[in-house]
Amino acid sequence: MIDAKVSKLLNEQVNKEFYSAYLYLHFANYFTEVGLAGFANWYTVQAMEERDHAMLFVKYMQHNGIPLQYEAIAKPEASLLSHRHVLLGGLQHEQFVTASINAIYESAYVVRDFRTMQFLDWFVKEQGEEETNAADLIKKLDLFGGDPKGLYMLDQELAGRVYGPPSLVL
Ligand code: FEO
């Protein structure tokens, strides 16, 4: 039996991960509109990973008989003011998701739900990587983005990101 609070938080996390995918598609659309196809690709791949995260939570809940309810996905914030503003929004969003994963972990810890804690271990590590990636992107933009040639090269680099399925399989 999974604790009611842990169940509720897991259900909310499904929505947060799908929202993350939606937010990153919104970011990708911004970069498509300004003509930076590499950045758009990077966020499109990121959105696919977020969908995978959502589905991992879905599968975990289904495998453990936890009631699942899909809720409405919120509209992503409309105003994207600059390239940097988008990237910073990405980092802040990942920090928000990390806090959310940690909160589920803490609830599972309190009720000695070792199964959920073990499931979440992968996400704790993943969030560390996602925050690093988001912060690195801001550093690169700050270093090279001020000059058109540098921005072009960075966009080319980001065009090379390819989708791969998550290393966690349920
Ligand atoms: Fe699924 Fe980027 O956190």
Residues whose N, C-alpha, C, O or C-beta is under 5 A from the ligand:
A	BS01	FEO	E17 E50 H53 V97 E130
